[in-house]
Amino acid sequence: MSYRLYVRPLPPNAGNGEDSDACLFNWVLYDASGDAQAQGTGDLRSTIEQTLSQNGLEDVLLVGLIPGDEALFCVADIPAKQSRFVNQALPYAVEEQIAQDIESVHLALGLHTQEGYRVAAIDRDRMAQWLELFNGWSHSRLEAIYPDAALLPVTEGGWSVCLAGESAMMASDRGEWLSMQSANLGMFAHTLAAPSPEDVVTEVPVVVYGTESEFDEQQALLGELMAPGLLSVRREGLELMPLELLAHAHHNHLCRPINLCQREFSVKDGKASPLKPWKPLIAVAAVWFVVQVAVEAGMGFYYQQQADDLRQQAMAVYRESFPGDRRTHAGNVRRVVEGQLRTAGSGGPDMDFVTLMKYTGQQYSKVASTGSVTFNSINYSQSRGELVVDVRAETYDRLSALRNGLTGQGLDAKIGSVVNESSGARGRLTVSGG
């Protein structure tokens, strides 16, 4: 189950870059189902980290909330849609809305609306201080930094106001936010109640959030909000601190804030991967696999070379003994040698008429049993050691089978003067000792 930790620093040490360990925080811990599991007010960072540790929580998503007046809301009218071109044009599109050198301002891009892109602008040095304050907490990793007022629930067509002591947070449905002194809310209400010449005069809905004690203390203020007559004010009571309202709205997507952790302040590179604890084992396994494949390939190449060398040696020995034989190769040398050995064992070195006739008769018996094969005449030349047989068969395949059988016995058999007739094939079979 994933947890999300919302932390909101308290003044005066919040984000000043000095003695950050002494900074106090209001905080609330939400689980994945949206239930608050723990909260605290005015606690040190070490106390919050200890709470996470005691509950055995790791890799908790941390959301940092900074005062709303630290960041300025702008609208950038940029016709481009590709993020690369939008980021290039962004500084020029909001430069006139910012009262300081644009080079010293960090710009964060939000949603695209009909008016243009929503943009949050914050001083670059201040953003670096806030990032340092929220980054590197034990048992958690920074997910986002938001202006606190931007997390108020959106009131369609109007404004949301949250009372928090002497200050008040405000946000509109256009996405803009601001923080001000509670005493100035009445003057701001008069501004809201004065419509522009283009607008149709209607009541502007305003939802005010606060505890019952806040409402009791701010009776006069609430009276000012309702006085103009063009504001439809509705009160929503809070049982606990305003931070829980902000966390609830963010967790349930009731607001559309702009994450300030973008571009050079992005924290995506620090996002923990679920495979991170296994990375060393994966690396070892990958190295072992590569080494194993290399060894297997090397052994295969080595054995292939050994086999080729043995074949070459065998053919070299055979060529020395039978220099005139050009038909024998490494693929059939074993069969030829075995045939020659059988022949040598049966007939000795001299192939006389009886021996040649013996082997020819044996093959004739095998071939004739499967088809018609006829010997018309038999001649033997003692000087050449050849047996010449005038043979007739149904097809040339029968003649070829007879010759192949003799060759398989290690003899030199050839068929010549082949004549294909209507009754079959006729040829001259010449057999010698090889």
N, C-alpha and C positions, 0 to 999 in steps of 0.2 A: 504494500500500500504506500503511495507517495504522499508526503506531507509538504505543506507550504507554511513557511514562517514569515509573518508580516511584522516588521520592526519600524518604529517611528521614533527618532531621537528627540530628546527634550532639550530646549535651550538651557544654559547659554553656550555649552561646549559643542553643540551639534555641528559637525562638519567644518570645524575651524582648523583642522589639520594639526592641532596641538592637544596632547594628552587625550587621545581618542579612547584610551582604556577607562578614563574617568567619565566618559559620556554615559548618560542614563537613557534608557529606552522604555517606551511602552511597547508591548508585543503580544501577539496572539498566534497560536499554532493551530492550523486547520488540517484535518485529514482529508482523504480523497472524496469522502461523502459529503463534505461541507460542514462537518461538526467541529466546534472549537474544543480541542483537547486540553489546552493549557493557555494561560495568559498571565500577564504581569504588568505592573506599572512602576516606573522609576527604577528599573533593574539595570545592573551592569551587564556588559557583554559576557563576562565570565559566568555570571549567574544563569544566563540564557543557555550558554553552551553546556553548562553542567546539567541543566534540565534535560537537554537533548541526550546527553550521555547516559543519564540515569534511566531514561526510557528506552535505551538501546536503539536510538534513531541515527541513521546515517544518510548522507546525500539528500538532506532536506533542502527544498527549494526556498531560497531567501528572497523576499521582496522588500526592498528598502523604500520608505516613504520620506520625502523631503518636504519642507515648507512650500506651499503653493506659490509664494511670492519669489521663490528662487528661480523659477522658470517662467518664461513668457509665452503666451499662446499667440501664434501667427497663422495666417492663411496664405498659401503660395499658389497662385494661379499659373500653373505650368501645363501647356498643352501636351507635352510628351507623356508617354506611358511607360517606356522602358526605364527601369530603375537607374541605369547608368546615366542616361540623359537627364533624368529628374534630379539626381544628386549633383550633377554638374551645374544645373540652372538654379538650384535651390538658394544659394547665397544671394544671387542677384534678385530673386523674386521676393525675398523678405527683408532686404537691406534697408529699405525706407521705413520699415515697421520697428526697427531696433535702434535704440539710442546709444549705440556704442560701435566701435570698429568691428565690422563683420568678421574679420580675421581672428578676433579674440573670442568668438562666440561658437559654441557647439550647437549644431542643429540636428534635431531628431525628427524623422519623418513619420507621420501618422496616416490615418485613413484618407482616401480620396473621396470627396463629396462634390455636390454640385457647385459649391463655391470655390473648390480647389482642394489642395492637399492641406491637411492639418499639420502644423509644425510646432514643436516645442523648442524654444531657444534658451540656453543657459550659458553663463560665463564659463569659458573653457577651464580656467583654473579652479573654479568652484566645483565643476563637475569632477575634476580629478580628485579633489578632496572628499567629495561624497563617495566616489568609487573606492577610495582607500578606506573609508570608514566602514563600508558594508562588505568589502571583499576579504576573502581569506578566513572566514569564521570556521571554527571546528564543527565537524559533523554536518555541514551545510555547504551549499554552493550558490553564489549569487545568480538569480534569474533575471531580475529587472529592478530598475529604479524609476519611481513615478513621483510627480508632484502630488501631495496628499489630496488636495482638493479635486484633482482629476478623477479620483476614485469614487466620488459621490454618485449615488444612483441617478440615472438620467430621468428628468421630468419632461415628458414630451411637450414641446411647445413653450416651455418655461424654464424655471430655475430651481435648483436644489440648494438649500442652505443648511449648514450644520453649525450649531452654536457650540463653542468649546471655550468657555470662560470669557476672557477678554477679547478673544479672536473669533472669527467666523470664516468658514470655508464656503465657497460658492462655486457652482458649476452649471452651465447651460446645456441645452440639448444640442447646440452647435459644436460642443466639445471644448469651449473656452472655460477656463477656471481662474479663480483668484482668491486671495486671502486678504482680509482687512480687519480692522478693529470693529468689534461688535457695535460700538457707539456710532459708527458711520453707516450702519445698515439702513437707517431711516432715510438718509440722503440718497443712498443708492436706490432705495425703493422708489423715490420720486423720479429718478432717472428711468427706471424700468417702466413706470406708469405714464411716461411721456412718449407716445408713439411718434414715429417719423411721419412726415406728410404722406408717404406712399402706403403706410400700413392702415389696414382697417382697424378701427378702434374696438378692441375686444379685451376681455380680462386675461391677464397673463397669469398662468398657474404657477404658484410658488409653494414648494413643500419645505417646511422647516423641521429639521431634526434636532432633538435635544432631550436631555433628561428632564424629569419633572422639576428638579431643583433649578435647572437652567431656565425653564419656562417661568417659574415663579420669580426668579431674579430679573428676568428680561421682560416683565409685563409691559413696561412702557415702550420697549423696543417693538414688541409684537403689535402694540397698538399703532405705532408709526407705520408698520408694514401694511396694516389693514386700512389705514386712513385714506390713501389716495383714491380708492374706489375702483381702480383698474387692475388691482392685483387680487387673484383668488388664492388666499393663503390657507394652507392646510398643515396642521401640526402632526408630527409623527414622534411619539415618545421613544426614548432609548433607555434601556435598562442598565447598560454598562457604558464603557468609554467609547468615544467616537471612532477609535481605531477598529473596533469590531464591526461597525457599520461599513467602513471602507473596505475591510477584508471580505465581508459578506458580499458586497456589491461586486468586487473584483472576481471572487470565486464563482459567482453565479452569473457573470457576464452582464451585469446591469449597468455597466459603464464602458466607455471606450477611451481609456487613457493612452498616452504615448510613452513608450518605453524609452528612457533617455540613454540606455546602454546600446548605442549604435555606433557604426563606423569605427573610429579609433578607440572608442570606449566600449566596444562590443565585448560581451563575456561568453559568446558562443564557443570560442576556442577552449574555454575551461569546462565545457559541458562533459560530465562524466559519462563514459560509455559503460553499458552493462557488462561488456567483455574486459573492462580494464583490469579486474583482479586476475584474469586468466591470460593476460598478454604475455607474461614471461613463459608460461607453459606453451602457449601457442607458438612463440618464437622458437623455443627448443624443438617442438614437434616439427615446425617448418624446416629448421636446419637439418634435423635427423632425416626427414623425408627427402630433401635435396641430396644429402650425402648418400642415402640408400639408393636413390635412383642413379646417381653418378657411379656408385660401386657396381650396381647391376649392369649398367650400360658398359662399363669398362670390362667387367668379366665376360659379358657377351661378345664384345669386340675381340677380347683375348682368345676366347675359345674358337671364335670364327677364324681368326688368323691361324691358330693351331691346326684346325681342320683343313684349311687351304694348304698349309705347308705339308701335311701328311698326304693329301691327295697329289700334290706335286711330286713328292718323293716317290709315291707308289707309281705314278706315271713314268717318272724318270727310270725306275728299275725296270718297268715293263718295256720301255723303249729300247733299253740296252739289250733285252732278250729278244724282242721282236721289232727290229728297226723298220721293217717293211709294212707293218700294220698301221694303216692310217684311219681305220674305221673305229678302232677302240679309243674310248675317252674315259675320263674319270667317273662318269656316270655308269658305265657298263663294264669297266675293267674287271670288277669282281666276278661278274657272271661269265665273262670270256675266260678268265683264268681258271675258274672252277670247271668249265667245260673242257678246257685243254688238259687239266689234271685228270679228269675222268677218262678222257680219251687216251692220255698217256698211260694211265693205270690199266686200261683194258687192252690196248694194242701195242703199247711200247712206242718207241720213237718212229718206226717205219709203218706207214699206212699201206698195207698191201691190199689186193683185190678182196680178200675174204673180210678184212676188217671194215673196209669202206662199204662193202655189200651188206655187212651186218647192221651197221648204223642206218644205212639207207633203207634196208628192209624193215627195221623197227619203226622208222618214221612213216614208211609206206603203210604199215599195219594200222597206225593211229589215224592217218588221214583217210585211208580207204574205208575205214569203218563208219565214217560220217558222210561219205559221198563217193562218187565214181571216180577213181584214179587208176590209170592203166599204164604199165610200162610196155612200150612197143619194142624197144631194143635196148641192150646194155653193152657198152664197150669199155674196155679198161686199157689205159696206157701205162705200162710199167715204168717207162722212162720219165714220164711226167708225174706219175703217182696220182692219176686222175681217173675217176669213174664217171663216164658220160652216159646218161640215161635219156632216151627219147621218151617223154612222158606226155600223157593226155589226161585232161580232167574236165569236169563240167564247167568250171570257171577258173579264171586266173587266180582267184583267192585260194583255191585248193593247191595250186602250184606254189604259191607264196607260203602257204602254211607248211608244206613239205620242206621248202628251203629253210624257213625259220626254225623248224625243228632240228634240222641238221646243224644250223649255226649255233643253236643253243647247246648242242653237244660239243662245241668247240671246233667243229669242222668248218672248212671253207666251202660254202655252197653258193652257186650262182645259177641263174636261169637265163638262158639266152635263146635267140631265134624264136621268140614267142609269136604264135600265129593264132588269132581269134577266128574261129569258124562257127558255123551255125550249130554244130553239135557240141561245142565247147572250146577249150583253149589247148594248144599244143605247143610244147617248148622243149628245150634241151637243158637238162639239169646236169651241171658239172660239179662233182664232189671231190675234194682233196683234203689232205691232212691239215691244212691251215698253216 
